[in-house]
């Protein structure tokens, strides 16, 4: 059994759900072949068992021939053993296929998330992605998993048909024509069932979304109350899911009953014909038993075929959802002919006239709340804009280069779960001493004091075990570890106390010496310690200078910087 | 590994399942009865065919054959109709039970102590709400009814075969030890194996959720490769877990097959010998062989569903495990005699033996504005949460009108005190849904509008295409941090508590928006007791009293002027805030 996951999940065919499923099967064609082969042996061995029982009754029991009875009983035992061995081999291959298909889909999802980057949460809800991981990948796996059995079903059907044809043309024809007819008879029921299933799944998805929402919002909810109201809403949705489930059950139960009736009719018909032939001396009693056995056995391929159809239907619904996510495109296309990477560190935004120079720490202040944030987005190419790095437009550079050279760390930046050391050392080559130095710069030493395991401590999801101020300083430390040529910090100290803010302001300058640093902030403490402040009004830089110069000379700046303080 | 939410043990799962089965006795009995009748109708055919074989051997008429075939057909139709209704009833019952289960689960999840959720991480809880609910759905919808049907069918098939001849018991019993030993071996290991599988999938989900939530950060830092490697590692763990259960089945499946094969072969040999001695008829041997063969199907289904039942049982164990988290609130029914909130000798620890608060005493004066300042990590937020009744103190008491905050039912508590933190979350649903969380009864549009106007949010809400009915939250319209926080504040206006704890409520919002928001807050704060945790010292300057929290105790308390005059740590802090910068408020 091969080890999973594969290193590279490959490039899927996203043109339709069917093509995707075929691609998944093609990617593991050898396993599929092995599963099909063992599936066939497994089911054909089963198909032969009624013949051996019939022979045993005819030649052994009825003739009272102990030798023949033993012989056919041993044959039966042999068929049974073959079935058992082939069965478990088939199961192993099927599980491998299931895992390969499901894991490959998950890996593709993970890679798509990486490719989309910041565009991902704008296009798709977290619940939708989790639902792929929780359910859809299993549905996709189920469809390929059933392949081996489905192949066995088809071949064993043919084997039985041949045996029947050899003993009686009429009976053989009844099986050969009758059974496919039965399959077709079930067909019309499958489509409405599929539709109702889809509806039920959609509702279930929404319900899951609502439940996931509780988990994410539980802390907020607890602060303001509303648990009861929320639960009532959930219960109402849950009852809608139930009603949709009952709609599915109405059809599903008919389908279940038909699975008894249709093959049953077939069995009765075969037995009836067989008994008449036997009465006329054309068939032995043992053959009659064997015929009954075949007819009863054929229920299994029939059921397998229906099951396979059902699984493919479910998998197609699941695949459609997966494909929707996999087909999403990032906000910006990579440049067709990328420009050569510039060496300089001067970042210029044409729209506002803002220039960030190497070796300088510049602060951005605007009288319009959103303007500086939008500018920061443009500088880091999270939003379109005419921004150049050393004269080269960011749009002309490969995204990976832009990200490496310019880092925007905004207020929404999150910590990830894992070992603190790894979560800070995003370059994978930083020593503990270097990390400790950066942590000191970000004034996050006290965070470590509270952790008995120090840098080896576990960070919880989104760094939840830390306070807002602690998280903010760790995020700052992480940005400093990245050590980009241009670092844009949006409100890096909004959640820390005055003492700490002052310390960070001092240390940040030294740590960023020789590089380009832009700080979006409204804090006088920080503004007073940067090299230069750029004041934006109406989307343009209208004044530049030190904090004190601007305070003394620019009315709009003074109003902007002091307004917030007065308002509280 | 982080502490994970509890998982219920087998006994609790059984007790819960029994209780569920008894919730709808009529549906349960109805479905069961129909399944029994359906199974019995299905057992007529082999008996009649056995008779037919004998009749054919002894010579019979065509009309007799026709009659027998017609009888078999009649029972087939009966079995079909009975099955349809039996299945429908059990599916419907399954849906009912499932709805009850998930609603129960969500109720319990909503009652979880916040500290527990924080420690467990959301991945575990997310998997429980999606994958486990789904797995259980599969079990309740299919595995449980199928198992019941299989048991009924198998039991009646055994009875029917014994009616043919008691001697059938001998070959049947030969299969039992093989099946029993193999299955016991398997089941003893399977549950742990499937629990590990579930945990592995939980980790995959947690990683995915984190990658979506933190997509921008991942993009900005260029750590996409690292997230991919993390996901691949999670997938690999999942693979290892799957491979273990596959090993279990590789041993178990062939054993089971032997268990079926032995009785069939034995029936033939034993029956053949009995026929030769004249003890059994050819019809009896035939019918017995057919019954033993027919028994394979229900037994096999039973055994294979046991597997699924275990998966469902494991999921159920995880779902009802949530209810086993000890409640950190105990409703006493006592009523507060006044609106004063008081903390006395409060000690609190998140981890055993590591107190973050060391005996805090604080008395709030109704209507006052109290600012809480102090270095990061000194315990300000923790004290704020205790004052809002989120956690009970480890020692000491936090009371409103002499009743402990955690003794009050949650909805009542929120009429007294509410907490707004820097964390903002927009709930999935409409803006109306988001606001309505704060009020128990459906609020009329007028009240909602007034609340939104009070926080300066009505203008943008009214400008949305669907106004109050606009879908927001994950998958809906994206709201800015400031807008989300405005909704939170509007909710407060509707909830109307007399005391508010604001924990850096505006600190993670971009500064200009924050100022706007702070202005909107005036309307919310008016006439209420407010505890504002802040690092902007201006807040402290404007407050009636300032409490300095250092190292888990209130080290100084008094008005701004008193504290500055006292020349303690607050005075030093104030000095550093404006000493070499701009004197705020003086401009």
Interface residues (C-beta under 8 A of the other chain):
Chain A: X1 X3 X4 X5 X53 X56 X57 X60 X61 X62 X64 X66 X69 X70 X72 X73 X76 X77 X80 X81 X83 X84 X85 X87 X88 X91 X92 X95 X99 X103 X106 X107 X109 X110 X111 X113 X114 X115 X116 X117 X118 X119 X120 X121 X122 X124 X125 X126 X127 X128 X129 X130 X131 X132 X133 X134 X135 X204 X207 X208 X209 X210 X211 X212 X213 X214 X215 X216 X217 X218 X219 X220 X221 X222 X223 X224 X225 X226 X227 X228 X229 X230 X231 X233 X234 X235 X238 X239 X241 X242 X245 X246 X248 X249 X250 X252 X253 X254 X256 X257 X258 X260 X261 X264 X265 X267 X268 X271 X272 X275 X276 X278 X279 X285 X288 X289 X292 X293 X296 X366 X367 X368 X369 X370 X372 X373 X380 X382 X400 X403 X404 X407 X408 X409 X410 X411 X412 X413 X414 X416 X417 X418 X426 X446 X447 X450 X458 X460 X461 X462 X464 X465 X467 X468 X469 X470 X473 X478 X479 X482 X490 X491 X494 X495 X496 X497 X498 X499 X500 X501 X502 X520 X521 X522 X523 X524 X525 X528 X551 X558 X560 X561 X562 X563 X564 X565 X566 X567 X568
Chain B: X2 X42 X45 X49 X52 X53 X54 X56 X57 X59 X60 X61 X62 X65 X66 X68 X69 X72 X73 X76 X77 X79 X80 X81 X83 X84 X85 X87 X88 X91 X92 X94 X95 X96 X98 X99 X102 X103 X106 X107 X109 X110 X111 X112 X114 X117 X118 X119 X121 X122 X123 X125 X126 X127 X129 X130 X131 X133 X134 X137 X141 X201 X204 X205 X206 X207 X208 X209 X210 X211 X212 X213 X214 X215 X216 X217 X218 X219 X220 X221 X222 X223 X224 X225 X226 X227 X228 X230 X231 X232 X235 X236 X238 X239 X242 X243 X246 X249 X250 X253 X254 X257 X258 X260 X261 X264 X265 X268 X269 X271 X272 X273 X275 X276 X282 X285 X286 X289 X290 X293 X294 X373 X374 X375 X376 X377 X381 X388 X390 X410 X411 X413 X414 X418 X419 X420 X421 X422 X423 X424 X425 X427 X428 X429 X433 X436 X437 X438 X439 X440 X473 X474 X475 X478 X481 X482 X488 X491 X492 X495 X504 X507 X508 X509 X510 X511 X512 X513 X514 X515 X516 X518 X519 X535 X536 X537 X538 X539 X542 X573 X576 X577 X580 X581 X582 X584 X585 X587
